[in-house]
Every structure is written in structure tokens, then in C-alpha cells.
Amino acid sequence: MDKYFSYIRVSTALQRERETSTIQIDAITKWAEVSNIQIADFFLDEGISGTLLHRPALSELITALENNDSVKGVLIYRIDRLSRDLYIQEHLIRKFKEIGKNIISISEKDLCGDDPARVAFRQMLGVFSELEKNYITCRMSAGREKKARTGGYSGGRPPFAYERTSEGLIINPEKAEIVQRIFNLKKKGCGLRELARLLNEDNIPSCTGKKWHAITIKKILANKLYHGFYQYGEHTTYREDLHIVKSAV
């Protein structure tokens, strides 16, 4: 019985609802049983885009393949689980061939063969997958811009002193005092490095929970949200409820 690893990737919340890692694992497991293949291990990347080459589980998979002569290759659910970028897709397929390993998609027969027609078909699938990814990105961007035009928060990690709720951003009062202190000290002529030193001496955690640095202070001072102006792309909206620093921009 041939041994194979299996690679699973799920990127967005939508995919978790429609095509979860469990569905992929179950389908690959059933296919392997029918095909008389033993799955030696599963490598799972969750919440990671298929447009990225460097992924934790994918890196572990390649290392495991290089160190296991008894494993013949990799099983995937579908080619877009390997990548949604045509260049990365073909790069990975070449990489697997270089180390003498097969890659089998249980949804697309003989996908990785060297026949010119098969290569063209695989690349065509890669193009369509990349196009779908770009459409999804455009729709998400349009939705964020629409939300930004009405003053809504369009996603991403909230700036220091703000917290994200189901209704949008709110101010964290304790951290807002730190922001006010930063702006007040800067107004009195305190430099960026001196500001960072003072905050560190008082054991005040930074945005990341670590030490303050001049660049972190600089970003806070440049962020217009502290003055109540929320900006996304070309859209700027004033939000009185998010106004922390009571001074002119």
C-alpha cells in the first residue's frame, strides 16, 4: 500500500462555511481508502491565503516529504487548495517533482501529468482560480469602501485605544488617556524616543503588549482617527464618538 501525505488549506470565513477542512479531510480519506492508499499524515493551513507561498503547514509538508523516502507524494482536495496563484501553483508542482514526489488532486484526474494538453488544462484552472480570487478581493474592497463612506469600520486591527465590537469601534478609556498623554507631551516638545522611554519606564504596554518604540509613537501621532477622522482609501468621515485628542489636526 502506497503512503501519501495530505495537504489541506482553508483561507476565508466563507470557505469555512462552504468547504471546511473537515469536508476536505473526509473526502480525501474516503478516496484514499477506495484507492488503496495510506495517509501517513495531514498538514493543515487554516485561515491562510492561497496566494502566499510561505505557509507553516506547507513548509512542514515539503520538509517531511524530503525526509521520508517511504512517502510517495501528496493528496489534495482540489488544485486551488494548493494555490490560487498560477505562478505559485506551477512552482510547487515543479518542487514536488524535483524531490521525486507525486501530487494527486482527488477532484481532477491526472492533473499534474506532463502531457501538454494536461499542463494547459491545469494552468487554465489556475488562471480561473486566480481570477476568482481577484473578484473576491474586489467585492470585499467595494464593501469596505461602502462601509467607510457611512463612517463604519471596514476591518483590520483597531488602532491603539480602540476596540472592535459587533457594532464597530469603541474607545478604550484607559488607553485613551495614554494617547492623550502622548499628544500632550509631544505638544510640549518631547521627542519620539523620549516619549517611548517615558512610557516604558512607567511599564505601560504598547499596541502589541511589548515595549514602545519611536516608530510606534510616530504612527499614533500621524493617525487622524484620534482626532475623530476615520479614513479608508479616498473616503474620510468624521466620528465624534471616536474623537480622543481634543485639538486641531
C-alpha positions, 0 to 999 in steps of 0.5 A: 500500500502506497503512503501519501501525505495530505495537504489541506488549506482553508483561507476565508470565513466563507470557505469555512462555511462552504468547504471546511477542512473537515469536508476536505479531510473526509473526502480525501480519506474516503478516496484514499481508502477506495484507492488503496492508499495510506495517509501517513499524515495531514498538514493543515493551513487554516485561515491562510491565503492561497496566494502566499507561498510561505505557509507553516503547514506547507513548509512542514509538508515539503520538509517531511516529504524530503525526509521520508523516502517511504512517502510517495507524494501528496493528496489534495482536495482540489488544485486551488487548495494548493494555490490560487496563484498560477505562478505559485501553483506551477512552482510547487508542482515543479518542487514536488517533482524535483524531490521525486514526489507525486501530487494527486488532486482527488477532484481532477484526474491526472492533473499534474501529468506532463502531457501538454494538453494536461499542463494547459488544462491545469494552468487554465484552472489556475488562471480561473482560480486566480481570477476568482480570487481577484473578484473576491478581493474586489467585492470585499474592497467595494464593501469596505469602501461602502462601509467607510463612506457611512463612517463604519469600520471596514476591518483590520486591527483597531488602532491603539485605544480602540476596540472592535465590537459587533457594532464597530469601534469603541474607545478604550478609556484607559488607553485613551488617556495614554494617547492623550498623554502622548499628544500632550507631551509631544505638544510640549516638545518631547521627542519620539524616543523620549516619549517611548522611554517615558512610557516604558519606564512607567511599564505601560504596554504598547499596541502589541503588549511589548515595549514602545518604540519611536516608530510606534509613537510616530504612527499614533501621532500621524493617525487622524482617527484620534482626532475623530477622522476615520479614513479608508482609501479616498473616503474620510468621515468624521466620528465624534464618538471616536474623537480622543485628542481634543485639538486641531489636526 
